[in-house]
Amino acid sequence: MVPDPSSDARDRPELDEPSDGAVDDATYDLVYRATREAIWDVVGAATLILFYLALAAISLSIAVGGIGPFLRGSTSSVALVVGVAALVVGVFALFRVYRLVTE
């Protein structure tokens, strides 16, 4: 559509040109906060993934240490319970790592 030259377009300010420095400050603050939150989101997710990987490694090693001897018949049922609980924690930690990585 062709603009009407007789309209009062000269009286209205352009949207691309800020009327004062307050718009620039507000835009800077918005971009700064968004960038800071994005960086901390990545750092936080990476830290959480490393924590869950360490938790999975520790708990799965405890699970092997508890379930393995029970299967050979040389330990008590308490070791089996501890091994199964550690196995559940390890599987949960691996599931959380999978969910964080595929987000």
N, C-alpha and C positions, 0 to 999 in steps of 0.2 A: 504494500500500500504506500502511496506517495504522501509524504507529510505535507500538511497545509502550511505554506509559507506565512500566512497571515496569523498563525497561532502564536501564542505568547510563549514559545519555547525558549526564547532568550531570557525570560524572567525566571525560569526554573533552573536550579543548579543541576549539573550533570551528575549522574550516579557514580561515574568513575573518578571524578575529582572530589576529594574530601574538602569540606568547607573550612576545617581547621585541623590542628594537630591532634585533637582528641580521638579522632577516628583512627589515626595511625597508631596511637598508643593503645587503643582498645584492640586493634587487630594484632599488634605485636604481643600483647598480653595473652590473647587467645591462642595464637600460634605457639608461644612459649610454653603455656600450660599443656597444650595438646602434645607437644614434642616431649616434654618432661614426663608426662604420664605414659606415653608410648615407650620411652626408654625404660622406665621403671617397670613397666609391664613385661618387657622382654627379659630384663635382668631378674625379676621376680620369678618368672616362669622357668628360666634356666636354673636358678637356685633350687626351686621346688623339684625340678626333675632330678637334679643331682642328689637331693635329700632322699627322694623316693628310691633312686637306684641304690644308694648306700643302705637304706632300710631293707630293700629287697635282698641284697647280697648277704647282709648279716642274718636276716630272718631265715632265708633259705639254707644257709649253712647250719644254723641251729636246727632247722627241720631235718636236714640230712643226718646230723649228729644225734637227733632224738629218735627218728623213725628207723634208721639203718640198723642199729644194734637191736632194736625191738624185733625186727623181722628175722634176725639171726637167733633170737631167743635168749639173749644174754643180758637183758636189762628189764627194768620194771615197767609197769603201765604208766607211771608218772612221767617217765621219759617220752612215752608215746603221746600223752596228752600235751606235753610241752612242745614236742615236735609237730603235732597237728596244729596247735595254735600258731606256732611260728610259720608253718606252711600257709595258713590262712592269711597271716599278716604279709608274707612275701608275695602271695598271689594278688592281694589287694594293692600292694605297692606297685607291682608290675602293671596292673590294670590302670592305676592312676597315671603312671608314666605313659602308657599307650594313649590314654585320653588327652593328656597334656600335649603330646607330640602331634596328635592328629587334629587338634583344635584349629 
